[in-house]
Amino acid sequence: MGIAIALIILVLAYPNLPSLEVLTDYRPKIPLRVYTADGHLIGEFGEERRAVVAIGDVPNVMKHAILAAEDDRFYQHGGIDYAGVARAAVANLAGGGKRQGASTITQQVARNFFLSTEKTYTRKVYEALLSYKIENNLSKDQIFELYINQIFLGQRAYGFAAAAQIYFGKPLKDISIAEAAMLAGLPKAPSAYNPIVNPKRARLRQQYVLRRMHELGYINGTQHEAALKEPLVVKRELADYAVHAEYAAEMARQITAERFPEDVYSRGMKVFTTLIKAEQEAAYNSLRKGVMDYDRRHGYRGAESYLELKNIKSDQDEAIDEALQDIPDAGDLIPALVLAADAKQIKAYRKGGEVVTLTGDAMKFAAKMLDDKAPANKRLKRGAIIRLQKDDKGAWMISQLPEVESAFVAVSPADGAIRALVGGFDFNRNKFNHVTQAWRQPGSSFKPFIYSASLEKGYAPGSIIADEPIVIPASQTGAQAWEPHNYDGKYEGPMKMRTALAKSKNMVSIRLLQSIGTQYAQDYATRFGFDADKHPPYLTMALGAGAVTPWQMVSGYAVFANGGFKINPFIVREIRDERNNVIARAAETPAGDESSRAIDPRNAFMMDTMLRDVTIYGTAAKASAALKRQDLAGKTGTTNEYVDAWFCGYQMTVAGCAWVGFDQPRKLGDKETGGVAALPIWIGYMSRALKDVPMQTPSAPEGLVSFGEGRERSYIYAENVKPKAEGEAEEDNTPLPKPDLSSPPSD
């Protein structure tokens, strides 16, 4: 009778089973992936993190681990493992309910593609019928390949290739026996056996899989013992790619989603940016160092927060690690819980399980917060949350999350390709992209554009301008009377323009702007890509009182670097579809086309000679000294009351701009100039970007007349040279001051 009923069910239900087209034409949801120009993954966007792998590329150790954990008779049965069903039935009868299943890999494929996960007998019947149909239409290897790529394994990972990358940061082909066993244990219950969320349960499940692999002869006794002892390093941060480029990856995502809004996160598109991995790493590390150096100069602020420890039974209580899981890392700044603290040492439980003891220099930074007189809500005591960071020798020291922000961007002056971009200190903490979104006052870093405008009005690097106090009446400022001053409070009288720019003399910049006219300067600045409405035509423009972004600033300086051509910076070079066909490509406009000329090539050349003086003996003298090059050019910038610090500069092959400031503008601190706070970030990047680049400077274009020799050589437009009257003295060629690298002037 039972056989007859089964046949009736088979006859009625089998023809109504769904088509297997979804299996034979398998098209999984592949996320949008973003890469550097040299092919390194920097971002992945999609609901499912997936990497499809062919069965032939799956290592045997992974196959064996899966079979041991899920279905050791997979290659023998026809879709249903009757021995397994009988075993599960006995166990369920003994347990009084539906507790144990006996699903084969084929049944799991049927369930994952066509059915729900509810545990009903009706669903099990359909699952069995579908399994037969799948087995009759696909080979065992085809079924196994579908399973390996489709199964959910936690952390938004679908498939074992994605899981290997997410949990262990390595491709599937490189995993060890111990790692394979850990991954193979996940399908049973991805949340319960997740090594990030439940490391102890994951370990027990791994031990079970290893035992089964040994029993089935997939590994020998020596391999079994070694795998049990192997320490597993599980990644805890999901956004851990080859290089930190989160802000750039997000820009690429937005560009792609705007261009291809349909299925952008599931088609498997690839976006190749213009970033260079080594240079992006250098920019990220240099910015982080610059910010942390600034932060340490301004002292320790105390505990980040506090945890209640009254229910903590020991220093190794699992509850400590669970509590710390809710506190995100910030790059290399790792959260830790203070277990004990006094003037001699700090004992802290580091996220991940290690108990760290800090003494001597490792805790010196936080000394004032260990005192009984420290504020109660900041004092370091048991229960305090702090940050740990490794020093240059790899030892832990106390640190803190900085409050200040920063940005850095570098571009190729030849075509506008962005070579490195860091939009802030930590993307996970603050997603605001300061490179493209932060409108800040540029301070003295804007002066080169005023100087460039003055060259078009007949001035020259050797022109003499007075560095003397000045009072501007309200009628010329648009507000109230203005009495500007030099940053150092010193006035040196008449001096050459090139000297004034090197020393960042405010009085000279103001007098130049007075002479050429504010309206002319405002219009002229638009040639470099600045917005006229962000730079009102008042004399305060001479000191950079307008508003710019680092993106605009680096674009403007690139004009000086490439001989006078305006570039259009771009960060996405091409987008490819799931079949690797190029479906979009950047419209590059290489410098050199006269249609994109922004300024006279003679102007660019003379500005280059002046801006190189800035890095040799001026406010950025540390640049040439640190990099041991004479072909660097740029300008520091510090706004009123030390609110914003800048350095923008270039070598002929690359231009870069660094900015430091608070999101809610406030004083950075006395003496926190562009040369102190921002220039070191630029130097750190350029030390890598210019590593194998020979020193080179531009040649003087036609149409210039030169005066003097060596460093005293100056230039002027040929048409601006006045015939010398009888008895008139030669142009003033007073020698420039010698560089003082030990104490460059501030700006």
Backbone hydrogen bonds, N-H to C=O, Kabsch-Sander energy under -0.5 kcal/mol:
donor,donor_aa,acceptor,acceptor_aa,energy
5,I,1,M,-2.2
6,A,2,G,-2.3
7,L,3,I,-2.2
8,I,4,A,-2.3
9,I,5,I,-2.5
10,L,6,A,-2.4
11,V,7,L,-2.8
12,L,8,I,-2.5
13,A,9,I,-3.0
14,Y,10,L,-2.0
16,N,13,A,-1.1
17,L,14,Y,-1.6
22,V,19,S,-0.5
23,L,20,L,-1.4
24,T,20,L,-2.6
25,D,21,E,-2.8
26,Y,23,L,-0.8
30,I,28,P,-0.9
30,I,266,S,-2.0
32,L,45,F,-2.6
33,R,269,M,-2.3
34,V,43,G,-2.8
35,Y,271,V,-3.2
36,T,40,H,-2.1
37,A,275,L,-3.0
38,D,275,L,-0.6
39,G,36,T,-1.7
42,I,34,V,-3.2
43,G,34,V,-1.3
45,F,32,L,-2.9
49,R,47,E,-0.5
49,R,156,R,-3.6
50,R,48,E,-0.8
51,A,158,Y,-0.7
57,D,54,A,-1.9
58,V,55,I,-1.2
62,M,59,P,-0.9
63,K,59,P,-1.9
64,H,60,N,-3.1
65,A,61,V,-1.8
66,I,62,M,-2.2
67,L,63,K,-2.6
68,A,64,H,-2.5
69,A,65,A,-1.9
70,E,66,I,-2.9
71,D,66,I,-0.6
71,D,67,L,-1.1
74,F,71,D,-1.5
76,Q,73,R,-2.0
77,H,73,R,-2.3
78,G,80,I,-0.6
82,Y,80,I,-1.0
85,V,81,D,-2.2
86,A,82,Y,-2.6
87,R,83,A,-2.1
88,A,84,G,-2.4
89,A,85,V,-2.5
90,V,86,A,-2.2
91,A,87,R,-1.8
92,N,88,A,-2.5
93,L,89,A,-2.6
94,A,90,V,-2.3
95,G,91,A,-1.6
96,G,92,N,-1.2
97,G,92,N,-2.0
99,R,97,G,-1.6
108,Q,104,T,-2.2
109,V,105,I,-2.0
110,A,106,T,-2.3
111,R,107,Q,-2.6
112,N,108,Q,-2.7
113,F,109,V,-2.0
114,F,110,A,-2.2
115,L,110,A,-0.8
115,L,111,R,-1.0
120,T,118,E,-1.3
124,K,120,T,-1.8
125,V,121,Y,-1.9
126,Y,122,T,-2.2
127,E,123,R,-2.4
128,A,124,K,-2.2
129,L,125,V,-2.5
130,L,126,Y,-2.7
131,S,127,E,-2.0
132,Y,128,A,-2.0
133,K,129,L,-2.2
134,I,130,L,-2.8
135,E,131,S,-2.6
136,N,132,Y,-1.8
137,N,133,K,-0.7
137,N,134,I,-1.0
138,L,134,I,-2.2
143,I,139,S,-2.2
144,F,140,K,-2.7
145,E,141,D,-2.4
146,L,142,Q,-2.0
147,Y,143,I,-2.3
148,I,144,F,-2.6
149,N,145,E,-1.6
150,Q,146,L,-1.9
151,I,147,Y,-2.0
153,L,157,A,-2.8
157,A,154,G,-2.3
158,Y,49,R,-2.8
159,G,151,I,-3.1
159,G,157,A,-0.5
160,F,148,I,-2.4
163,A,159,G,-1.9
164,A,160,F,-2.3
165,Q,161,A,-1.4
166,I,162,A,-2.5
167,Y,163,A,-3.1
168,F,163,A,-0.5
168,F,164,A,-1.6
169,G,165,Q,-1.1
170,K,164,A,-1.3
174,D,171,P,-1.9
175,I,172,L,-1.4
180,A,176,S,-2.6
181,A,177,I,-2.3
182,M,178,A,-1.7
183,L,179,E,-2.3
184,A,180,A,-2.7
185,G,181,A,-1.1
186,L,183,L,-1.7
189,A,186,L,-1.1
193,Y,189,A,-2.6
194,N,191,S,-0.6
198,N,194,N,-3.3
202,A,198,N,-2.5
203,R,199,P,-1.8
204,L,200,K,-1.9
205,R,201,R,-2.3
206,Q,202,A,-2.3
207,Q,203,R,-2.2
208,Y,204,L,-1.7
209,V,205,R,-2.2
210,L,206,Q,-2.6
211,R,207,Q,-2.1
212,R,208,Y,-2.3
213,M,209,V,-2.5
214,H,210,L,-2.0
215,E,211,R,-2.6
216,L,212,R,-2.3
217,G,214,H,-1.1
218,Y,213,M,-2.3
219,I,213,M,-1.1
224,H,220,N,-2.4
225,E,221,G,-2.5
226,A,222,T,-2.3
227,A,223,Q,-2.4
228,L,224,H,-1.9
229,K,225,E,-1.4
230,E,226,A,-1.1
234,V,232,L,-0.9
235,K,167,Y,-3.1
238,L,236,R,-0.6
240,D,237,E,-0.5
240,D,238,L,-1.4
241,Y,239,A,-0.9
242,A,41,L,-1.3
245,A,243,V,-0.8
249,A,245,A,-2.7
250,E,246,E,-2.2
251,M,247,Y,-1.9
252,A,248,A,-2.3
253,R,249,A,-2.3
254,Q,250,E,-2.3
255,I,251,M,-2.3
256,T,252,A,-2.4
257,A,253,R,-2.8
258,E,254,Q,-1.9
259,R,255,I,-1.6
260,F,256,T,-3.2
264,V,261,P,-0.6
266,S,263,D,-1.4
267,R,263,D,-1.5
268,G,30,I,-1.6
270,K,576,R,-2.4
271,V,33,R,-2.9
272,F,270,K,-0.5
272,F,574,E,-2.8
273,T,35,Y,-2.9
273,T,271,V,-0.7
274,T,571,I,-1.7
276,I,419,R,-2.1
277,K,275,L,-0.5
280,Q,276,I,-2.8
281,E,277,K,-2.6
282,A,278,A,-1.8
283,A,279,E,-2.5
284,Y,280,Q,-2.6
285,N,281,E,-2.8
286,S,282,A,-2.4
287,L,283,A,-2.5
288,R,284,Y,-2.4
289,K,285,N,-2.4
290,G,286,S,-2.7
291,V,287,L,-2.5
292,M,288,R,-2.6
293,D,289,K,-2.8
294,Y,290,G,-2.0
295,D,291,V,-2.7
296,R,292,M,-2.4
297,R,293,D,-1.6
298,H,294,Y,-0.8
298,H,295,D,-0.9
299,G,296,R,-1.2
300,Y,365,F,-0.5
303,A,378,K,-2.3
304,E,385,I,-2.8
305,S,385,I,-0.7
307,L,383,G,-2.7
312,I,309,L,-1.5
313,K,311,N,-0.6
317,D,314,S,-1.5
320,I,317,D,-1.5
321,D,317,D,-0.8
322,E,318,E,-2.0
323,A,319,A,-2.2
324,L,320,I,-2.3
325,Q,321,D,-1.4
326,D,322,E,-0.5
326,D,323,A,-1.0
327,I,324,L,-1.6
330,A,333,L,-1.5
333,L,330,A,-1.4
334,I,332,D,-1.0
334,I,388,L,-2.6
336,A,386,I,-2.1
337,L,349,Y,-2.4
338,V,336,A,-0.5
338,V,384,A,-3.0
339,L,347,K,-3.4
340,A,347,K,-1.8
342,D,345,Q,-2.2
346,I,358,L,-2.1
347,K,340,A,-3.1
348,A,346,I,-0.5
348,A,356,V,-3.1
349,Y,337,L,-3.1
350,R,348,A,-0.7
350,R,354,E,-3.5
351,K,335,P,-2.1
353,G,350,R,-2.4
356,V,348,A,-3.5
356,V,354,E,-0.6
358,L,346,I,-3.2
358,L,356,V,-0.5
360,G,344,K,-0.6
362,A,359,T,-1.7
363,M,360,G,-1.5
364,K,360,G,-0.6
365,F,361,D,-0.6
366,A,363,M,-1.1
367,A,364,K,-1.7
369,M,366,A,-1.7
370,L,367,A,-1.8
374,A,371,D,-1.8
378,K,375,P,-2.1
379,R,375,P,-1.9
380,L,369,M,-2.9
381,K,379,R,-0.7
383,G,338,V,-2.9
384,A,381,K,-2.3
385,I,305,S,-3.0
386,I,336,A,-2.5
386,I,384,A,-0.5
387,R,399,S,-0.8
388,L,334,I,-2.9
389,Q,397,M,-2.4
391,D,395,A,-2.9
394,G,391,D,-2.0
397,M,389,Q,-2.2
398,I,362,A,-2.8
399,S,387,R,-2.8
405,E,661,G,-2.8
407,A,659,W,-2.0
408,F,422,V,-2.2
409,V,657,C,-1.8
410,A,420,A,-2.6
411,V,655,A,-2.8
412,S,417,A,-2.4
415,D,412,S,-0.9
416,G,412,S,-2.8
418,I,570,F,-2.3
419,R,410,A,-2.1
420,A,410,A,-1.3
422,V,408,F,-2.9
429,R,426,D,-0.8
430,N,426,D,-2.2
434,H,423,G,-2.7
434,H,432,F,-1.1
437,Q,433,N,-2.9
438,A,434,H,-0.5
439,W,437,Q,-0.8
440,R,438,A,-0.8
440,R,548,V,-2.9
443,G,544,G,-2.0
445,S,442,P,-1.6
446,F,443,G,-1.9
447,K,444,S,-1.5
449,F,446,F,-1.4
450,I,446,F,-0.9
450,I,447,K,-0.8
451,Y,447,K,-2.7
452,S,448,P,-2.6
453,A,449,F,-1.6
454,S,450,I,-1.9
455,L,451,Y,-1.6
456,E,452,S,-1.0
456,E,453,A,-0.5
457,K,454,S,-1.0
458,G,455,L,-1.2
459,Y,454,S,-2.0
463,S,460,A,-2.5
465,I,463,S,-0.5
465,I,495,M,-3.0
467,D,493,G,-1.0
468,E,466,A,-1.0
472,I,482,W,-3.3
476,Q,473,P,-1.8
477,T,473,P,-0.8
477,T,474,A,-0.6
478,G,474,A,-1.8
482,W,472,I,-3.1
489,G,486,N,-1.1
493,G,467,D,-2.0
495,M,465,I,-2.4
497,M,463,S,-1.7
498,R,461,P,-2.2
500,A,496,K,-2.4
501,L,497,M,-2.5
502,A,498,R,-2.0
503,K,499,T,-2.2
504,S,501,L,-0.7
505,K,500,A,-2.6
506,N,504,S,-0.7
509,S,505,K,-1.6
510,I,506,N,-2.4
511,R,507,M,-2.1
512,L,508,V,-2.4
513,L,509,S,-2.3
514,Q,510,I,-2.5
515,S,511,R,-2.0
516,I,512,L,-2.3
517,G,513,L,-2.1
521,A,517,G,-2.1
522,Q,518,T,-2.5
523,D,519,Q,-2.3
524,Y,520,Y,-2.7
525,A,521,A,-2.1
526,T,522,Q,-0.7
526,T,523,D,-0.8
527,R,524,Y,-1.7
528,F,525,A,-1.4
529,G,526,T,-1.3
530,F,525,A,-1.4
534,K,531,D,-1.2
535,H,532,A,-1.7
538,Y,536,P,-2.7
539,L,476,Q,-0.8
541,M,538,Y,-2.0
542,A,539,L,-1.8
543,L,540,T,-1.5
544,G,541,M,-1.8
545,A,540,T,-1.1
547,A,534,K,-1.3
548,V,440,R,-2.6
551,W,435,V,-2.2
553,M,549,T,-2.3
554,V,550,P,-2.6
555,S,551,W,-1.4
556,G,552,Q,-2.4
557,Y,553,M,-2.4
558,A,554,V,-1.5
559,V,555,S,-0.8
559,V,556,G,-0.9
560,F,556,G,-0.7
561,A,557,Y,-1.6
562,N,558,A,-2.1
563,G,560,F,-0.6
564,G,559,V,-2.5
566,K,596,S,-2.9
570,F,416,G,-2.2
573,R,272,F,-2.3
573,R,571,I,-0.6
574,E,272,F,-1.6
575,I,584,A,-2.6
576,R,270,K,-3.2
577,D,581,N,-2.5
580,N,577,D,-2.1
583,I,575,I,-2.9
583,I,581,N,-0.5
584,A,575,I,-1.3
586,A,573,R,-2.9
588,E,586,A,-1.4
589,T,415,D,-0.6
591,A,414,A,-3.5
593,D,590,P,-0.9
594,E,592,G,-0.5
596,S,593,D,-2.4
597,R,594,E,-1.5
598,A,564,G,-3.2
599,I,564,G,-1.9
603,N,600,D,-0.5
604,A,600,D,-2.1
605,F,601,P,-2.1
606,M,602,R,-2.4
607,M,603,N,-2.6
608,D,604,A,-2.0
609,T,605,F,-2.0
610,M,606,M,-1.9
611,L,607,M,-2.9
612,R,608,D,-1.9
613,D,609,T,-1.1
614,V,610,M,-1.1
615,T,611,L,-1.0
616,I,612,R,-0.8
616,I,613,D,-0.6
617,Y,613,D,-2.6
618,G,613,D,-1.0
618,G,614,V,-0.6
619,T,502,A,-1.9
620,A,614,V,-1.8
621,A,618,G,-1.6
623,A,620,A,-2.1
624,S,615,T,-1.3
624,S,620,A,-0.6
625,A,621,A,-1.7
626,A,622,K,-2.6
627,L,623,A,-2.5
628,K,624,S,-1.4
629,R,624,S,-0.8
633,A,650,Y,-2.4
634,G,611,L,-1.4
635,K,648,C,-2.7
637,G,646,W,-2.0
639,T,644,D,-2.0
642,Y,639,T,-1.8
643,V,640,N,-0.7
645,A,660,V,-2.4
646,W,637,G,-3.1
647,F,658,A,-2.0
648,C,635,K,-2.0
649,G,656,G,-2.7
650,Y,633,A,-3.3
651,Q,654,V,-2.5
654,V,651,Q,-1.7
655,A,411,V,-2.6
656,G,649,G,-3.1
657,C,409,V,-2.3
658,A,647,F,-2.9
659,W,407,A,-2.4
660,V,645,A,-2.2
661,G,405,E,-2.1
662,F,643,V,-0.5
668,L,642,Y,-3.3
672,E,669,G,-2.0
673,T,671,K,-1.9
677,A,673,T,-3.0
678,A,673,T,-0.5
678,A,674,G,-1.1
679,L,674,G,-2.7
681,I,678,A,-1.0
682,W,678,A,-1.4
683,I,679,L,-2.6
684,G,680,P,-2.3
685,Y,681,I,-1.8
686,M,682,W,-2.8
687,S,683,I,-2.1
688,R,684,G,-0.5
688,R,685,Y,-1.4
689,A,685,Y,-2.4
690,L,686,M,-2.5
691,K,688,R,-1.3
693,V,690,L,-1.2
704,L,701,P,-0.5
705,V,716,I,-2.6
707,F,714,S,-2.7
712,E,709,E,-1.6
713,R,710,G,-1.6
714,S,707,F,-2.9
716,I,705,V,-1.4
718,A,703,G,-2.7
720,N,717,Y,-1.6
721,V,718,A,-1.4
722,K,720,N,-0.6
728,E,725,A,-2.4
741,L,739,P,-0.6
743,S,740,D,-0.7
